[in-house]
Amino acid sequence: MKTHVQTERERWEKKTLEPALKKSPERRERFITVSNEEIARLYTPDDIKDLDYERDLGCPGDYPYTRGVYPTMYRGRLWTMRQFAGFGGPEETNQRFKYLLKEGQTGLSTAFDMPTLMGLDSDHPLADGEVGVEGVAVDTLRDFEILFDGIPLDQVSTSFTINPSAPVIYAMYIAIGDRQGVPREKLRGTIQNDMLKEFIAQKEWVVPPRPSVDLIVDIFEFGIRETPKFNLISISGYHIREAGSTAVQELAFTLADGMAYVEAALQRGLDIDEVAPQLSFFFNSHNSFFEEIAKFRAARRIWARALRERYGAQNPESWKLRFHTQTAGCSLTEQQPLNNIVRVALQALAAVLGGTQSLHTNSYDEALALPTEEAVRIALRTQQIIAYESGVADTIDPLAGSYFVEALTNEVERKALEYIHKIERLGNGSILEGVFRGIEQGFFQREIAQAAYEYQKQVESGEQIIVGVNKYTIPKEQDQKVPTLKIDPEVQRRQIERLQQVRRERDARAVERTLARLEEAARQRQNTMPYILEAVKAYASVGEIMEVLKRVHGAYREPAMV
């Protein structure tokens, strides 16, 4: 029997829509998101007829947290405005930190250069030409002393985007806190520390996947007792999306990684309700406005149900998916770069309407270089205008109940769970083992590559329009010329000179002893964090510490994918 809504829709289609289409056809035959998901012409109550408010939505701050993890959301406290910063040496980045804090930023976010990310010292042959170029160069604790000079760690939350060398950077932050006399239980921030997505998408690694996860669990085991207010991992879909995935793949692969880390922690004997509250997530906010909002809402619901029902967490804090968002770097264009300001504003708005806890807005010049002060100020002002002028922060989850948004949330959830169940089958019931096998067999890499290929075909055919690139273009000579940040080669010389000075002045025997103890602990499968912290305080370098771990575990080489 037809519902009243179905009857009314059929009447509308015949009496209203058909004459309108004959007179003026729609702009295209098929309307799709950036992720190639088809969007229906009209959504009605029938599209969400099975939606149960208490089961599927709940109130803000209540399970399953679809509407937000806090009861008052932004009415009580705005999201953390955390602009990514890091370039040159620690001196330059320290000044950028202070500039951003002066301009109203509410949290620090640290980018590292490629040598530091890969566990290499600035004087390593492979570091030549890369020192300080795409982030701050850090070799020893001396660099951290400069990086956080004049920045009280008990008053600021700091995020570190680093993965293979995450244990070393985390140890350096603790060491600086100790130097400042800040109790470890008061240190706040986040270490990205997500190696599974590196093997899936970003491709920055040192040791193989399984020992990499063991090192991550070392941080969990150490951190839940030593730094209880610090997020010990930021499980990152951002880089999966930047590699070309769809929104559904980003969500599914990220949540599967999160469940894999939970399983690894449980295998170590850790308590789920001690670990889970210190896990955080990191998502991309792309151009398809409503798809991104649906993705964020679905993420909270899937995670809450998994932690409570699959892993048996009892503490409601364990069920809450808290996440940072960054606007989509891969959407920025070097053509007509000022257009990127608009893209970023819309992506940021989607993140806020989706309930993010923390937000980075990309600078308009990032398709060309690291951001200038002016560009990063505009990016920060974008967040501030959304927060204080738009009114969207004045009520909680304002799009809830929208036929379109709720139907899209359900669809994103359904498709993400299909992927998660497939990963579980790969691991014969273990998501951790399924992720390992998916990496080894190239499952994730092939899925992302296929999605990226489909998107590029749509761009080239014009089905996906990028303003200024494949439509509304202008001659190159008429394009906006914007100033770009250039890294002085002097940075590399200065960084190497400081590293060599540290090596001359430190107690070499103490460094040797701490590195030997670290190696023995790693071979005996003891928790490595106390030994890494000891080595850091002796001024052992990032490269020296990571070389020890390579000797124990071997260096990873990705197998050829067929």
C-alpha positions in Angstrom: 0.0 0.0 0.0 1.4 3.4 -1.0 2.1 6.0 1.6 0.7 9.5 1.4 4.2 10.7 0.6 4.5 8.3 -2.3 1.2 9.3 -3.7 2.0 12.9 -3.4 5.4 12.4 -5.0 3.9 10.6 -8.0 1.4 13.4 -8.4 4.3 16.0 -8.3 6.4 14.0 -10.8 3.5 13.8 -13.3 1.8 17.2 -12.9 4.6 19.5 -11.9 8.0 17.9 -12.8 7.3 16.5 -16.3 6.0 19.7 -17.8 8.9 21.6 -16.2 11.5 19.1 -17.7 10.0 19.4 -21.1 10.2 23.1 -21.0 13.7 23.2 -19.5 15.8 20.0 -19.0 18.1 19.6 -16.1 21.7 20.7 -16.4 23.0 17.1 -16.7 21.8 13.5 -16.8 23.7 12.5 -13.7 24.5 14.4 -10.5 27.4 13.0 -8.5 29.5 13.8 -5.5 33.3 14.1 -5.6 33.3 10.5 -4.6 31.2 9.5 -7.6 28.1 8.8 -5.5 24.9 9.6 -7.4 22.6 12.2 -5.8 18.8 11.8 -6.2 16.6 14.6 -7.5 14.5 14.7 -4.4 14.5 13.2 -0.9 11.4 12.7 1.1 10.3 11.2 4.5 10.2 7.8 2.7 14.0 7.9 2.3 14.4 7.9 6.1 11.3 5.9 7.1 13.3 3.4 9.0 15.2 6.0 11.0 14.8 5.7 14.7 15.6 8.9 16.6 16.9 7.3 19.8 18.7 4.4 18.1 20.2 6.2 15.2 20.6 9.8 16.3 20.2 10.4 20.0 20.7 13.8 21.6 24.1 15.6 21.5 26.4 14.0 24.1 24.3 10.8 24.1 25.0 7.4 22.4 25.5 6.9 19.5 26.7 10.5 19.2 25.5 11.1 15.7 24.6 14.6 16.7 27.8 15.3 18.5 30.0 14.1 21.3 29.3 17.0 23.7 25.9 18.1 25.1 26.4 21.8 24.2 28.8 21.5 21.3 29.9 24.9 20.1 27.4 26.8 22.3 29.7 25.8 25.2 33.1 25.9 23.5 34.2 26.4 19.9 36.3 23.9 18.1 40.1 24.3 18.5 41.5 26.5 15.7 44.7 24.7 15.0 46.6 26.0 11.9 49.4 23.8 10.6 52.8 25.4 11.0 56.4 24.4 10.4 59.1 25.5 8.1 62.8 26.1 8.1 64.5 25.6 11.4 63.0 25.7 14.9 63.7 29.4 15.1 61.4 30.2 12.2 58.7 27.9 13.3 58.8 29.3 16.9 58.1 32.7 15.5 55.2 31.4 13.4 53.8 29.7 16.5 53.9 33.0 18.4 52.4 34.9 15.5 49.5 32.5 15.2 48.8 32.5 18.9 48.8 36.4 18.8 46.3 36.3 16.0 43.8 34.1 17.9 44.8 30.6 17.2 43.8 28.3 20.1 46.2 25.3 19.5 49.5 24.6 17.9 50.0 22.1 15.0 53.5 21.1 14.0 54.6 20.1 10.5 58.0 18.4 10.1 60.4 18.3 7.2 60.9 15.1 5.2 64.2 14.0 6.8 62.6 14.3 10.3 59.5 12.4 9.1 61.7 9.6 7.7 63.9 9.4 10.8 67.0 10.9 9.2 69.3 13.6 10.6 69.8 16.8 8.7 73.4 15.8 7.7 72.3 12.5 6.2 73.0 12.4 2.4 69.4 11.8 1.6 68.4 14.9 3.5 70.4 17.2 1.3 68.0 19.9 -0.2 65.1 18.8 2.0 66.1 20.3 5.4 63.3 22.6 6.6 61.7 22.7 3.1 58.2 21.3 3.8 58.2 21.5 7.6 60.4 22.2 10.6 63.8 20.4 10.9 64.3 18.6 14.2 67.4 16.6 15.0 67.8 16.6 18.8 66.2 17.9 22.0 68.2 21.1 21.4 65.9 21.9 18.5 62.8 21.3 20.6 64.2 23.7 23.2 64.3 26.4 20.5 61.0 25.4 19.0 59.1 25.8 22.3 61.1 28.7 23.7 58.7 31.1 25.4 55.7 28.8 24.9 54.4 27.4 28.2 53.3 23.8 27.7 50.8 23.9 30.5 48.8 26.6 28.7 48.7 25.3 25.1 47.7 22.1 23.3 50.2 21.0 20.6 49.6 18.6 17.7 52.5 16.8 15.9 52.0 15.5 12.4 54.6 12.7 12.4 54.5 9.0 12.1 57.6 6.8 11.7 59.5 9.0 14.2 56.5 9.6 16.4 58.0 7.9 19.5 61.0 10.2 19.4 59.0 13.4 19.0 56.6 12.4 21.7 59.6 11.8 24.0 61.0 15.2 23.1 57.8 16.9 24.1 57.7 15.1 27.4 61.3 16.1 28.0 60.6 19.8 27.3 57.6 19.6 29.7 59.9 18.1 32.3 62.4 20.9 31.7 59.6 23.5 32.1 58.4 21.8 35.3 55.0 21.0 33.8 53.6 17.8 35.4 53.2 15.2 32.7 49.5 14.7 33.5 48.9 18.3 32.4 50.5 18.0 29.0 47.9 18.4 26.3 48.1 17.7 22.6 48.1 14.9 19.9 50.8 12.8 18.2 49.6 11.5 14.8 51.5 8.2 15.3 49.3 6.4 12.7 51.5 4.0 10.7 48.8 1.9 9.1 47.6 4.7 6.9 51.3 5.3 6.0 51.5 1.8 4.5 48.0 2.3 2.9 48.4 5.8 1.5 51.1 8.3 2.5 54.2 6.0 2.1 56.4 7.4 4.9 57.9 4.5 6.9 61.0 3.1 8.5 60.3 -0.3 10.0 57.7 -2.9 8.7 54.0 -2.8 9.6 53.9 -5.2 12.5 56.8 -3.8 14.5 55.4 -0.3 13.7 52.2 -1.2 15.4 54.1 -2.6 18.4 55.8 0.8 18.8 52.5 2.5 18.6 51.1 0.3 21.4 54.3 1.1 23.4 53.2 4.7 23.3 49.6 3.7 24.4 50.9 1.7 27.3 53.3 4.4 28.4 51.0 7.4 27.7 47.8 6.3 29.4 49.7 6.5 32.7 52.2 9.3 32.0 50.3 11.8 29.9 46.5 11.1 30.4 45.4 14.3 28.7 47.4 13.7 25.6 45.9 12.1 22.5 48.2 9.2 21.9 47.3 8.7 18.2 45.4 10.6 15.5 44.0 7.9 13.3 44.2 9.6 9.9 41.8 9.4 7.0 43.2 12.7 5.7 46.1 11.2 3.9 44.0 8.3 2.6 41.7 10.9 1.0 44.6 13.0 -0.3 45.8 9.8 -2.1 42.6 9.7 -4.1 40.1 7.7 -2.1 36.4 8.3 -2.0 34.7 9.6 1.2 33.4 6.1 1.9 36.9 4.6 1.5 38.4 7.3 3.7 35.8 6.6 6.4 36.0 2.8 6.2 39.7 2.4 6.0 40.3 5.0 8.8 37.8 3.3 11.2 39.2 -0.1 10.3 42.7 1.2 11.3 41.2 2.5 14.5 39.7 -0.9 15.3 43.0 -2.5 14.4 44.8 -0.4 17.0 42.2 -1.2 19.6 42.8 -4.9 18.9 46.6 -4.5 19.1 46.2 -2.8 22.5 43.9 -5.5 23.8 46.4 -8.1 22.7 49.0 -6.3 24.8 46.6 -6.7 27.8 45.6 -3.0 28.0 42.2 -2.1 29.3 39.9 -0.8 26.5 38.5 1.9 28.8 42.0 3.2 29.5 43.1 3.3 25.9 40.0 4.4 23.9 39.5 7.8 25.5 43.0 8.8 24.4 42.4 7.9 20.7 41.5 10.6 18.3 40.8 10.8 14.5 41.8 13.1 11.7 39.6 13.5 8.6 39.6 15.4 5.3 36.9 17.8 4.4 36.5 17.9 0.6 34.3 19.7 -1.8 31.0 17.7 -1.7 29.5 19.7 1.1 26.7 17.4 2.2 28.7 14.2 1.7 31.3 15.4 4.1 28.8 16.3 6.8 27.2 12.8 6.4 30.6 11.2 6.6 31.4 12.9 9.9 28.0 12.0 11.4 28.3 8.4 10.2 31.8 8.1 11.7 30.6 8.9 15.2 27.8 6.3 15.0 29.9 3.5 13.6 32.7 4.0 16.1 30.3 4.3 19.1 28.6 1.0 18.2 31.8 -0.8 17.5 33.5 0.2 20.8 30.4 -0.7 22.8 29.1 -3.7 21.1 32.2 -5.3 19.4 34.9 -4.4 22.0 32.9 -4.2 25.1 33.9 -0.7 26.3 31.9 0.3 29.3 33.0 4.0 29.7 30.9 6.4 27.5 34.2 8.3 27.0 35.4 5.3 25.0 32.5 5.4 22.7 33.1 9.0 21.6 34.8 9.6 18.3 36.6 12.9 18.6 38.3 14.3 15.5 40.4 17.0 13.9 39.6 18.1 10.4 41.7 19.7 7.7 40.4 21.1 4.5 41.3 19.2 1.4 44.8 20.1 0.2 44.3 18.0 -3.0 41.4 20.3 -4.0 43.6 23.4 -4.1 44.6 24.7 -7.5 47.6 26.7 -8.6 45.4 28.2 -11.3 43.5 31.2 -10.0 44.8 30.5 -6.4 42.5 33.1 -4.8 39.6 30.7 -5.6 41.0 28.4 -3.0 39.8 30.8 -0.3 36.2 30.0 -1.3 36.9 26.3 -1.5 38.5 26.3 2.0 35.6 28.3 3.5 33.0 25.8 2.2 35.1 22.8 3.4 35.5 24.4 6.8 31.8 25.0 7.1 31.1 21.4 6.3 33.5 20.3 9.1 31.8 22.6 11.6 28.3 21.5 10.6 29.7 17.9 10.9 30.7 18.5 14.5 34.5 18.6 14.4 36.5 19.2 17.6 39.5 20.8 15.9 40.0 22.4 12.5 42.9 23.4 10.2 42.0 25.6 7.2 44.5 25.4 4.3 46.0 28.6 3.0 45.1 29.6 -0.5 48.8 29.5 -1.7 49.5 25.9 -0.6 49.3 24.6 -4.1 52.3 26.7 -4.8 54.4 26.6 -1.6 54.3 26.6 2.2 51.9 29.4 3.3 53.0 33.0 3.8 51.9 34.9 6.9 49.2 36.7 5.0 47.8 33.5 3.6 47.8 31.7 6.9 46.1 34.7 8.5 43.3 34.6 5.9 42.9 30.9 6.6 42.6 31.5 10.3 40.2 34.4 9.8 38.0 32.0 7.7 37.5 29.9 10.8 36.9 33.0 13.0 34.2 34.4 10.6 32.4 31.0 10.6 32.6 30.9 14.4 31.6 34.4 15.2 29.6 35.8 12.3 27.8 33.0 10.5 25.5 31.8 13.3 26.1 28.1 12.5 27.8 27.5 15.9 24.7 28.8 17.8 22.7 25.5 17.6 23.7 21.9 17.6 23.7 19.7 14.5 21.4 22.1 12.6 21.0 19.8 9.6 19.6 16.9 11.6 16.3 15.7 10.3 17.0 16.8 6.7 15.7 14.0 4.5 18.8 14.4 2.3 21.4 14.5 5.1 19.9 11.7 7.1 19.5 9.5 4.0 23.1 10.3 3.0 24.4 9.6 6.5 22.7 6.1 6.4 24.1 5.4 2.9 27.7 6.4 3.9 27.4 4.3 7.0 26.1 1.2 5.0 28.8 1.4 2.4 31.6 2.0 5.0 30.5 -1.0 7.0 30.6 -3.2 3.8 34.3 -2.3 3.5 34.9 -2.9 7.2 33.3 -6.4 7.0 35.4 -7.2 4.0 38.6 -6.2 5.9 37.4 -8.4 8.8 37.0 -11.4 6.4 40.5 -10.8 5.1 41.7 -11.3 8.7 39.4 -14.3 9.4 37.6 -12.3 12.0 40.4 -10.0 13.1 40.3 -6.5 11.8 44.0 -6.0 12.9 45.0 -9.0 10.8 42.7 -8.0 8.0 44.5 -4.6 7.8 47.9 -6.2 7.8 46.9 -8.6 5.0 45.2 -5.9 3.1 48.4 -3.9 3.1 50.5 -7.0 2.2 48.1 -8.0 -0.7 47.7 -4.4 -2.0 44.0 -4.3 -1.3 43.9 -0.8 0.0 46.3 0.5 -2.6 44.3 -0.9 -5.5 40.9 0.4 -4.1 42.4 4.0 -3.7 44.1 3.9 -7.1 40.9 2.9 -8.9 38.9 5.7 -7.2 41.6 8.2 -8.1 41.6 7.0 -11.7 37.8 7.3 -12.0 37.8 10.8 -10.6 40.6 11.9 -13.0 38.6 10.5 -15.9 35.6 12.5 -14.8 37.7 15.7 -14.5 39.1 15.2 -18.0 35.6 14.5 -19.5 34.2 17.6 -17.7 31.7 15.5 -15.6 33.5 16.9 -12.5 34.0 20.6 -12.9 37.0 22.4 -11.3 36.6 26.1 -11.6 39.6 27.6 -13.2 41.0 24.3 -14.3 38.6 22.7 -16.7 36.0 25.5 -16.8 36.1 29.2 -16.5 39.8 29.3 -17.2 41.9 32.3 -18.0 45.2 32.7 -19.9 48.2 31.9 -17.7 49.6 35.4 -18.1 46.4 36.8 -16.6 46.4 34.5 -13.6 46.8 36.0 -10.1 50.4 36.3 -9.1 50.8 35.6 -5.4 53.9 35.9 -3.2 55.2 32.6 -2.0 57.3 31.5 0.9 60.9 30.5 0.0 63.2 28.5 2.4 66.6 30.0 2.7 69.4 27.4 2.0 71.1 28.9 5.0 68.6 26.9 7.1 70.3 23.6 6.1 73.8 24.9 6.9 72.6 26.2 10.3 70.8 23.0 11.2 73.8 20.8 10.4 76.1 23.1 12.3 73.8 22.9 15.4 73.6 19.1 15.1 77.4 18.8 15.0 77.8 21.2 17.9 75.4 19.0 20.0 77.4 15.9 19.1 80.6 17.6 20.3 79.1 18.9 23.5 77.0 16.0 24.7 78.2 13.1 26.8 79.0 10.6 24.1 79.3 7.6 26.5 75.9 8.4 27.9 74.4 8.5 24.4 76.0 5.1 23.6 74.6 3.6 26.9 71.1 4.9 26.3 71.1 3.6 22.7 72.4 0.2 23.8 69.7 0.0 26.4 67.1 0.9 23.8 68.3 -1.8 21.5 68.2 -4.4 24.2 64.7 -3.4 25.2 63.5 -3.5 21.6 65.0 -7.0 21.1 63.5 -8.2 24.3 60.1 -6.7 23.3 60.0 -4.5 26.3 58.2 -1.1 26.1 60.6 1.1 24.3 59.3 4.5 25.4 61.2 4.9 28.7 64.4 4.1 26.8 63.6 6.5 23.9 62.9 9.2 26.5 66.3 8.5 28.2 68.1 8.7 24.9 66.4 11.9 23.9 67.4 13.5 27.2 71.0 12.5 26.5 70.7 14.4 23.2 70.7 11.3 21.0 69.4 12.4 17.6 66.3 11.3 15.7 68.4 9.5 13.2 70.4 7.7 15.8 67.4 6.4 17.7 65.6 5.3 14.5 68.7 3.6 13.3 68.6 1.4 16.4 65.0 0.4 15.6 65.9 -0.4 12.0 68.7 -2.7 13.3 66.3 -4.6 15.4 63.3 -4.7 13.1 64.7 -4.2 9.6 63.8 -1.5 7.1 60.6 -1.8 5.2 60.4 -2.1 1.4 57.0 -2.0 -0.2 56.4 -5.1 -2.4 55.5 -4.5 -6.0 51.7 -4.3 -6.5 50.2 -6.2 -9.4 
